[in-house]
């Protein structure tokens, strides 16, 4: 038993020569909804005194950081994909680097790009960098959810062959049914992680321990991604590392280490109460 891949065009809207893809709309929805949610989080702490040497994040900071976030995600994600997954191909065809509408973005690269953007932005604005990262990390699962749905629509990054009744026969995946791993990631990295972080960031005591939400996000994403990688087809140009792990799993290890460090640091700095 298998499920036929739904007949969904990767192009959402086409007006003459202009084509808008679902992949682009997923990014747009992720950024806009994250911006709205971040502004809502900021309101919870409006006019409250800060327990750190830096001021709290204001609504104007969120507004001004949005283009920084966009640049960090797109540049970091693209550069990361090139370096981690397809360096040889892009070195041979450098003009293909600019074809971002065809996909080819690395979450880990985008994470590095946004982290650098947040550090520089926080220094310029004299705000606590971990307060900003907590807010942004609480919003990231929104973009992850829509991004993974777009991966499914594009019939890319599909899973390994399966005998499960919900296996999907993807257009470029051969005749055998495969795990719809994009949907697994949308649920775990998107919906579930968003719910966990939403619960945490609504707690005043946790918000006053900058770094906890960021640490939970890093660990939560890494564990979800590492789990789904066991069902996801590894990148054909890389395959398995040491015949066991995938590149996605390897790149998640530093995230777990960094996340645990931030959580432990927050409790040591601000106490358990």
N, C-alpha and C positions, 0 to 999 in steps of 0.2 A: 504494500500500500504506500502511496505517496501523494503529495499535493502538487498539482501543477502550478508553476510560477504564474501569479496573476498578470494579466496583460496590462501593465502600467508603463506608460511612456516616461522616460527620464526627463522629458521636456514638459513642464507644467503649462507654460503659455508661450505661444509663438505668434508674433505679429510681423508678417513679412520676413525679412532676414534676421529679425531679432528673436532669439529663443531664450527663455528663462527656464532654467532647470530646477527640479525639486531640490537638488543638492544646494543650489544657491539660496533658495527659499528657506531651507533648513537652517543655514547659517544666519540668515536675516531674522528668522523667528527666535533662534537661540539668543542672539544679541539683544533684541528688543525686549523679550520677556525677562531676560536676566537683568536688564537695566531697570525695568519696572519693579522687579522683586528686590533688587539692591536698594532702591529708593525707599521701599517699604521697610526694609531692615533698619536703615539709617534713622527712620522716624522713631523707632522704639527707644533710641538713646538720645533723642533730641533734648537739648538743654540739661542733660545729666552731667555732673562733674566726672572727670576722668581720673582713674587711679594710676595712670602712667604719666611719665613726663611729657607726653605728646597729647595734642588735642584729639578729640574724636573725629571720625570721618563725617563730613557734612554732605548734604545733597548735591551741592555744587561740585564737590570732589568726584562724586559718582558721575555726574554729567560730563565733567571734563576728562575723566579717565576712559570713557567709552571709546573714543578713537584710539587711545593707547592700547586698549584691550583688543580691538579689531586688528591693529597692526601687529601686536604680539602673537595673536592666534594665527593669522594668515602667514606672516613672514616666518615665524618659528615653526609652524606646522609644515610649511612647504620645505624649508631648509632641513628640518629634521627628517622628513620623508626621503629627501634626496641623499642625505648622509647615512641614514640608518638602513634604508631599504633598496634604493635604486641608483647608487652613485655611478656605477659603470655606465648605465643606460643614459643618464642625463649628461655625463661627461662626453658621451659620443654624440648626443643630440641636445645641445644646450638650449636651443630655442623652445624645446618642450617644457622647460622649467616654468614658463609663463602660462601654460595651458591648465590653470587650476580648475577650470570648469569640468575637466575630465576626471577630477578626483586626484588622489595622491597627496594626502595630508597625514602627518603623524601627530597623534595626540601628545606623545611625549615631547616632540619638538615644540608644539604649540604651548605646552606647559612651561617649558624653559623660556620661551619668548614672553609669555605673560608674567612670569616671575620676575624677569629682568625689567619689564615695563613697570611692575608694581614697586619694585625697589627704587628705581629712578624717580618715579612719580612721587612716592612717599617722601623721599629726601627733599625734592623740590618744594613740596607742600608742607613739610614739617609735621607729618602725621605718622602715627604708629603703623609701621609696615604690616605687622601681623593683624592689626585691626582691619586693615584693608584686605589682606589675603583671606581672612575669615569670611568677610562679606562676599568676596568674589568666589571663593570656593563653594559657598552655599548655593551659588547661582549656576555654577558650571554644569551640574547634572541636567539642567534644562537644555543646554546646547547639546550635550551628549545624547540625550534622548532623541531629539530631532535629527541629529547627525547620523545616528545608527539606523533610524527609519529610512533616511535618504540612502544609506548604503544598501539597504534591502531593495529599495525601489530601483537602484542602479544595478542590482544583481551582482554586487561585488562583495569581496570579503566574506564569502559564504563559508559554511562549515564543512566538516569532514563527512564522508559517506556514512549513512546511518540506516538502520532497519526500523527506526521508530516510525510510528504511524503519521507523525506530523512532519516527516522529512519532506523537503521541497526539491523538485527537479529544476535547478537553475539553468537558464539559457546557455551559459558558458561553463557549466559544471558537469557536463557529460550526461549520460542517461540515467545515472543512479541518483536516488534521493539523498539530500544532504541536510545537515543540521542548519536551520535558519539562525545561525549564530549572531547575525546582526540584531535580531529581535531579542535574543538572550541578553545581549549587551545593552540594548535599549531599556530592558526591564531592570537589570542589576545595576549598571552604571548610571542609568537615568532615573527611573521611577523610585527604586528602592533606596539608592544613595541619597536622592533628593529628600525623601521622607525622613531619613535618619538625620541628615544635617539640618533640616527644618526644625525637627524636635530639639536639637541641641542649641541652635542659634536663637531660639525663642526664650531660652533660659537666661535670665539676667546674670546669674553667677558664672555661667560658662562664657558668656560674651565678655565678662570682665576678666577673663583669663585668656588674653590674646594668644592664639596659636593652637588651641584645642580643636576648633572646627577645621582649621587648615590641616592639622595632623590626622584627624579622622577621615577627612576627604582623601588625603594621599594614601592612607592605609586601605580605606574602603574601595577606592578605585582600583588600586593595585591588586587586591585580593579578588575583586570581581573579574578584572581583566585576566588575571592568571588562571582563574577557574574556567572562564569561557574559552581560553586558548586551547584547552584540552578538547574542545568540540569544534574549533575553528581550523580551517585548512591553512597550514603555514604558507607564507609567501613563497611562491615557486622559485624565485631567484635566490632565496636564502635556505629554505627548507628547515630542518631541525639542527639545533646546536647541541653537540655532544649526543646526537641521536635521540634526545629526550625533549629538550626545551625549545621554545620558539623565541624569536627576537623580542616579541611583545612581552613575554614572561621575564626575559633577562632585563629589559628596560624598566620593569616594575619593581625590581629588587631595591634600587636606590630610593624609590618612592616610599616603600615600607620603612626603610631605615630613617629617612627624613621625617616621615610622619610620626614615628615613635619618638624621635628626638623632640619634636615640637610639643607633643603631648606631655612628655616627662618634664621638659623645660618649663612649660606653663604651670604645672602643679608645684614644681620646686620654687618657682619665682613668686607665684601668687597664693600658694597654699591650697589646701583641700576644701576649706570652708567656703 
